[in-house]
């Protein structure tokens, strides 16, 4: 698996490379410090599987690079990895084709789980951020202990398959739990469910 890391801070790139080594047993990392270097690497390595993009760079920003990736390399999943927690940046990144938005203060465990989720075909948005406000219909008592356990793992970015493995049940059962959780909390996706759960007393 080959990953492109684009960030103008060398120290952060070094730390990220260390974390990414835990994603899979066979990881290859290529690094760029700005837009121009990233473009060169994207065109030099047709086997890049994932692109991690910072938003703040010295020449052209990450949104410009995201647009370039979407236009020229639409099959390469692009993920924004940024210090920004602005709602407008999240919305702009997702609208621009990013398959995930990961704050830089995210723990390594959650980051890796988020990347696995993205590589499995899902979109990752941190539970602390959302594209729209939520009207929480649930209550702490509205979730069963089993459902609370599922939500806690969803909040860590685990995929359905990973949750099923940890709980020792089949993935189809996890999907049924998640459907029931959505209904009880009055939400329509995993991110809204995680955000809603954070606001319930049972998860404080």
C-alpha positions as a Markdown table, in Angstrom:
| # | Residue | x | y | z |
|---|---|---|---|---|
| 1 | Unk | 0.0 | 0.0 | 0.0 |
| 2 | Unk | 1.4 | 3.4 | -1.0 |
| 3 | Unk | 0.4 | 6.6 | 0.7 |
| 4 | Unk | 1.1 | 10.2 | -0.2 |
| 5 | Unk | 1.6 | 12.5 | 2.7 |
| 6 | Unk | 1.4 | 16.2 | 2.0 |
| 7 | Unk | 2.3 | 18.6 | 4.8 |
| 8 | Unk | 4.8 | 21.5 | 5.1 |
| 9 | Unk | 6.0 | 20.5 | 8.5 |
| 10 | Unk | 8.7 | 17.9 | 8.4 |
| 11 | Unk | 8.4 | 16.9 | 12.0 |
| 12 | Unk | 4.7 | 16.2 | 11.7 |
| 13 | Unk | 5.3 | 14.1 | 8.5 |
| 14 | Unk | 7.9 | 12.1 | 10.4 |
| 15 | Unk | 5.5 | 11.4 | 13.2 |
| 16 | Unk | 2.7 | 10.6 | 10.8 |
| 17 | Unk | 4.9 | 8.1 | 8.9 |
| 18 | Unk | 5.6 | 6.3 | 12.2 |
| 19 | Unk | 1.8 | 6.0 | 12.9 |
| 20 | Unk | 1.0 | 4.9 | 9.3 |
| 21 | Unk | 3.5 | 2.1 | 9.6 |
| 22 | Unk | 0.9 | 0.4 | 11.9 |
| 23 | Unk | -1.9 | 0.6 | 9.3 |
| 24 | Unk | -0.7 | -2.4 | 7.3 |
| 25 | Unk | 2.4 | -4.7 | 7.3 |
| 26 | Unk | 3.5 | -3.5 | 3.9 |
| 27 | Unk | 3.3 | 0.3 | 3.8 |
| 28 | Unk | 5.2 | 2.7 | 1.5 |
| 29 | Unk | 5.2 | 6.4 | 2.2 |
| 30 | Unk | 6.0 | 9.2 | -0.3 |
| 31 | Unk | 6.2 | 12.7 | 1.2 |
| 32 | Unk | 5.6 | 16.2 | -0.2 |
| 33 | Unk | 5.9 | 19.6 | 1.6 |
| 34 | Unk | 3.9 | 21.6 | -0.9 |
| 35 | Unk | 1.5 | 21.6 | -3.8 |
| 36 | Unk | 4.1 | 21.4 | -6.6 |
| 37 | Unk | 5.9 | 18.5 | -5.0 |
| 38 | Unk | 2.6 | 16.6 | -4.5 |
| 39 | Unk | 1.7 | 17.0 | -8.1 |
| 40 | Unk | 5.0 | 15.6 | -9.2 |
| 41 | Unk | 4.7 | 12.6 | -6.9 |
| 42 | Unk | 1.1 | 12.0 | -8.0 |
| 43 | Unk | 2.2 | 11.9 | -11.6 |
| 44 | Unk | 5.3 | 9.8 | -10.8 |
| 45 | Unk | 3.6 | 7.1 | -8.8 |
| 46 | Unk | 0.5 | 5.8 | -10.5 |
| 47 | Unk | 0.2 | 3.2 | -7.7 |
| 48 | Unk | -0.6 | 5.6 | -4.9 |
| 49 | Unk | -3.5 | 4.2 | -2.9 |
| 50 | Unk | -4.3 | 7.1 | -0.5 |
| 51 | Unk | -3.5 | 10.8 | -0.3 |
| 52 | Unk | -3.4 | 12.6 | 3.1 |
| 53 | Unk | -3.5 | 16.4 | 2.5 |
| 54 | Unk | -2.9 | 19.3 | 4.9 |
| 55 | Unk | -5.0 | 22.4 | 4.2 |
| 56 | Unk | -2.4 | 25.0 | 5.2 |
| 57 | Unk | 0.6 | 25.1 | 2.9 |
| 58 | Unk | 3.0 | 27.8 | 1.8 |
| 59 | Unk | 2.2 | 27.9 | -1.9 |
| 60 | Unk | -1.3 | 26.6 | -2.9 |
| 61 | Unk | -3.6 | 25.4 | -0.1 |
| 62 | Unk | -4.9 | 21.9 | 0.4 |
| 63 | Unk | -8.3 | 22.7 | -1.2 |
| 64 | Unk | -6.5 | 23.5 | -4.5 |
| 65 | Unk | -4.6 | 20.2 | -4.3 |
| 66 | Unk | -7.8 | 18.4 | -3.4 |
| 67 | Unk | -9.4 | 19.8 | -6.5 |
| 68 | Unk | -6.4 | 18.7 | -8.6 |
| 69 | Unk | -6.7 | 15.2 | -7.2 |
| 70 | Unk | -10.4 | 14.9 | -7.8 |
| 71 | Unk | -10.0 | 16.0 | -11.4 |
| 72 | Unk | -6.9 | 14.0 | -12.3 |
| 73 | Unk | -6.8 | 11.1 | -9.9 |
| 74 | Unk | -10.5 | 10.5 | -9.0 |
| 75 | Unk | -9.8 | 6.8 | -8.0 |
| 76 | Unk | -7.3 | 7.8 | -5.3 |
| 77 | Unk | -9.1 | 8.4 | -2.0 |
| 78 | Unk | -8.1 | 11.9 | -0.6 |
| 79 | Unk | -8.3 | 12.6 | 3.1 |
| 80 | Unk | -7.8 | 16.0 | 4.7 |
| 81 | Unk | -5.6 | 15.9 | 7.8 |
| 82 | Unk | -5.7 | 19.4 | 9.3 |
| 83 | Unk | -5.4 | 21.4 | 12.5 |
| 84 | Unk | -8.5 | 23.3 | 11.5 |
| 85 | Unk | -11.8 | 22.5 | 13.3 |
| 86 | Unk | -13.8 | 25.1 | 11.3 |
| 87 | Unk | -17.2 | 23.8 | 10.1 |
| 88 | Unk | -16.7 | 25.6 | 6.8 |
| 89 | Unk | -13.4 | 23.8 | 6.2 |
| 90 | Unk | -15.1 | 20.4 | 6.8 |
| 91 | Unk | -17.9 | 21.2 | 4.5 |
| 92 | Unk | -15.6 | 22.6 | 1.8 |
| 93 | Unk | -13.4 | 19.5 | 2.0 |
| 94 | Unk | -16.3 | 17.1 | 1.7 |
| 95 | Unk | -17.8 | 19.1 | -1.1 |
| 96 | Unk | -14.4 | 19.1 | -2.8 |
| 97 | Unk | -14.3 | 15.3 | -2.9 |
| 98 | Unk | -12.5 | 14.4 | 0.3 |
| 99 | Unk | -13.5 | 11.0 | 1.8 |
| 100 | Unk | -12.5 | 12.0 | 5.3 |
| 101 | Unk | -11.6 | 14.9 | 7.5 |
| 102 | Unk | -9.3 | 14.1 | 10.4 |
| 103 | Unk | -8.2 | 16.7 | 12.9 |
| 104 | Unk | -4.5 | 16.7 | 13.7 |
| 105 | Unk | -5.1 | 16.3 | 17.4 |
| 106 | Unk | -6.8 | 12.9 | 16.8 |
| 107 | Unk | -5.3 | 10.0 | 18.6 |
| 108 | Unk | -3.3 | 7.5 | 16.5 |
| 109 | Unk | -5.8 | 4.8 | 17.2 |
| 110 | Unk | -8.8 | 6.8 | 16.0 |
| 111 | Unk | -6.8 | 8.0 | 13.0 |
| 112 | Unk | -5.9 | 4.5 | 11.9 |
| 113 | Unk | -9.4 | 3.3 | 12.4 |
| 114 | Unk | -10.7 | 6.3 | 10.4 |
| 115 | Unk | -8.3 | 5.4 | 7.5 |
| 116 | Unk | -9.3 | 1.8 | 7.5 |
| 117 | Unk | -13.0 | 2.9 | 7.4 |
| 118 | Unk | -12.2 | 5.2 | 4.4 |
| 119 | Unk | -10.3 | 2.4 | 2.6 |
| 120 | Unk | -13.3 | 0.1 | 3.1 |
| 121 | Unk | -15.4 | 2.6 | 1.1 |
| 122 | Unk | -17.0 | 4.7 | 3.8 |
| 123 | Unk | -16.6 | 8.4 | 4.6 |
| 124 | Unk | -15.1 | 9.5 | 8.0 |
| 125 | Unk | -16.1 | 12.7 | 9.8 |
| 126 | Unk | -15.1 | 13.2 | 13.4 |
| 127 | Unk | -18.0 | 12.9 | 15.9 |
| 128 | Unk | -17.1 | 16.4 | 17.2 |
| 129 | Unk | -17.9 | 17.9 | 13.8 |
| 130 | Unk | -20.9 | 17.5 | 11.5 |
| 131 | Unk | -22.4 | 19.0 | 8.4 |
| 132 | Unk | -25.6 | 19.9 | 10.0 |
| 133 | Unk | -27.1 | 20.3 | 13.5 |
| 134 | Unk | -28.8 | 17.3 | 15.1 |
| 135 | Unk | -32.1 | 17.1 | 16.9 |
| 136 | Unk | -31.4 | 14.3 | 19.4 |
| 137 | Unk | -34.5 | 12.3 | 20.0 |
| 138 | Unk | -32.9 | 9.6 | 22.2 |
| 139 | Unk | -32.0 | 9.5 | 25.9 |
| 140 | Unk | -29.4 | 7.6 | 27.8 |
| 141 | Unk | -32.0 | 4.9 | 28.6 |
| 142 | Unk | -33.1 | 4.6 | 25.0 |
| 143 | Unk | -30.0 | 2.6 | 24.0 |
| 144 | Unk | -29.5 | -0.9 | 25.3 |
| 145 | Unk | -26.1 | -1.9 | 26.8 |
| 146 | Unk | -25.2 | -3.7 | 23.6 |
| 147 | Unk | -26.1 | -0.7 | 21.5 |
| 148 | Unk | -24.1 | 1.5 | 23.7 |
| 149 | Unk | -21.1 | -0.8 | 23.2 |
| 150 | Unk | -21.6 | -0.5 | 19.4 |
| 151 | Unk | -21.8 | 3.3 | 19.5 |
| 152 | Unk | -18.7 | 3.5 | 21.7 |
| 153 | Unk | -16.7 | 1.6 | 19.0 |
| 154 | Unk | -18.3 | 3.7 | 16.2 |
| 155 | Unk | -17.0 | 6.8 | 18.0 |
| 156 | Unk | -13.5 | 5.3 | 17.7 |
| 157 | Unk | -13.9 | 5.0 | 14.0 |
| 158 | Unk | -14.2 | 1.2 | 13.8 |
| 159 | Unk | -15.8 | -0.3 | 10.8 |
| 160 | Unk | -18.8 | -2.7 | 11.1 |
| 161 | Unk | -16.5 | -5.6 | 10.4 |
| 162 | Unk | -14.1 | -4.6 | 13.1 |
| 163 | Unk | -16.9 | -4.1 | 15.6 |
| 164 | Unk | -18.3 | -7.5 | 14.8 |
| 165 | Unk | -14.9 | -9.1 | 15.3 |
| 166 | Unk | -14.4 | -7.4 | 18.7 |
| 167 | Unk | -17.9 | -8.3 | 19.9 |
| 168 | Unk | -17.7 | -11.8 | 18.6 |
| 169 | Unk | -20.9 | -11.6 | 16.4 |
| 170 | Unk | -21.6 | -11.5 | 12.7 |
| 171 | Unk | -21.5 | -8.3 | 10.8 |
| 172 | Unk | -25.1 | -8.5 | 9.8 |
| 173 | Unk | -26.1 | -8.3 | 13.5 |
| 174 | Unk | -24.0 | -5.1 | 13.8 |
| 175 | Unk | -25.8 | -3.6 | 10.9 |
| 176 | Unk | -29.1 | -4.4 | 12.6 |
| 177 | Unk | -27.9 | -2.8 | 15.8 |
| 178 | Unk | -26.8 | 0.3 | 13.9 |
| 179 | Unk | -30.2 | 0.6 | 12.2 |
| 180 | Unk | -31.9 | 0.4 | 15.6 |
| 181 | Unk | -29.4 | 3.0 | 17.0 |
| 182 | Unk | -30.2 | 5.4 | 14.2 |
| 183 | Unk | -33.9 | 5.1 | 14.8 |
| 184 | Unk | -33.6 | 5.5 | 18.6 |
| 185 | Unk | -31.4 | 8.6 | 18.3 |
| 186 | Unk | -33.3 | 10.1 | 15.4 |
| 187 | Unk | -30.2 | 10.3 | 13.1 |
| 188 | Unk | -29.4 | 9.0 | 9.6 |
| 189 | Unk | -25.7 | 8.1 | 9.6 |
| 190 | Unk | -22.8 | 7.0 | 11.7 |
| 191 | Unk | -21.3 | 10.4 | 12.3 |
| 192 | Unk | -24.6 | 11.8 | 13.5 |
| 193 | Unk | -25.1 | 8.8 | 15.8 |
| 194 | Unk | -21.6 | 9.3 | 17.3 |
| 195 | Unk | -22.2 | 13.0 | 17.8 |
| 196 | Unk | -25.6 | 12.4 | 19.3 |
| 197 | Unk | -24.2 | 9.8 | 21.7 |
| 198 | Unk | -21.5 | 12.2 | 22.9 |
| 199 | Unk | -24.3 | 14.5 | 24.1 |
| 200 | Unk | -26.1 | 11.8 | 26.0 |
| 201 | Unk | -25.3 | 11.5 | 29.7 |
| 202 | Unk | -24.4 | 7.9 | 29.4 |
| 203 | Unk | -21.4 | 8.8 | 27.2 |
| 204 | Unk | -20.2 | 11.9 | 29.2 |
